[in-house]
Amino acid sequence: MLVFQNAPSCDKRECFACHDGKCIALTDNKFGKRECPFFKSAERIALEERERKLKLEKLEMGLM
């Protein structure tokens, strides 16, 4: 696993970008009282990837 020494801390363990308590996607986690706008679960990422693949397949077949 890559080590991101300057990565901000993260307590959203279910987020795909949280590794070893660090966010590997953002350089800053100061959102005030708001939730992290980047948060996505691994399940959500997998669903979005499947949707993208289906859309590409439809485009390739001329269905869109």
C-alpha positions as CSV (number, residue, x, y, z in Angstrom):
1,M,0.0,0.0,0.0
2,L,1.2,3.5,-0.8
3,V,2.0,5.7,2.1
4,F,0.8,9.3,2.1
5,Q,2.6,11.0,5.0
6,N,1.0,14.4,4.5
7,A,-2.5,13.0,3.8
8,P,-5.2,14.4,6.1
9,S,-6.7,12.1,8.7
10,C,-10.0,10.4,8.0
11,D,-12.5,8.7,10.2
12,K,-14.8,7.4,7.4
13,R,-13.4,3.9,7.3
14,E,-16.0,2.8,4.8
15,C,-14.9,5.4,2.3
16,F,-12.9,4.0,-0.6
17,A,-10.3,6.8,-0.2
18,C,-9.6,6.1,3.4
19,H,-6.5,4.0,4.0
20,D,-5.0,3.5,7.4
21,G,-6.9,6.4,8.8
22,K,-5.7,8.8,6.0
23,C,-7.6,10.3,3.0
24,I,-5.6,9.5,-0.1
25,A,-7.9,11.6,-2.3
26,L,-7.8,15.0,-0.7
27,T,-5.1,17.2,0.6
28,D,-7.3,19.0,3.1
29,N,-10.2,17.9,5.2
30,K,-11.4,21.2,6.6
31,F,-15.0,21.3,5.7
32,G,-16.3,23.2,8.6
33,K,-19.6,21.7,9.8
34,R,-20.3,20.0,6.5
35,E,-19.7,16.4,5.7
36,C,-16.9,15.4,3.3
37,P,-18.2,16.1,-0.2
38,F,-15.9,13.4,-1.6
39,F,-17.1,10.4,0.5
40,K,-18.1,7.3,-1.4
41,S,-18.3,3.8,-0.2
42,A,-16.6,1.0,-2.1
43,E,-20.0,-0.4,-3.0
44,R,-21.0,3.0,-4.5
45,I,-17.8,3.1,-6.6
46,A,-18.5,-0.5,-7.8
47,L,-22.1,0.4,-8.8
48,E,-20.9,3.6,-10.6
49,E,-18.3,1.5,-12.5
50,R,-20.9,-1.0,-13.6
51,E,-23.2,1.8,-14.8
52,R,-20.3,3.3,-16.8
53,K,-19.5,0.0,-18.4
54,L,-23.2,-0.6,-19.4
55,K,-23.4,2.9,-20.9
56,L,-20.2,2.3,-22.9
57,E,-21.5,-1.0,-24.2
58,K,-24.8,0.7,-25.3
59,L,-22.9,3.4,-27.0
60,E,-20.7,0.9,-28.8
61,M,-23.9,-1.0,-30.0
62,G,-25.5,2.2,-31.2
63,L,-28.3,2.1,-28.7
64,M,-27.8,5.6,-27.4
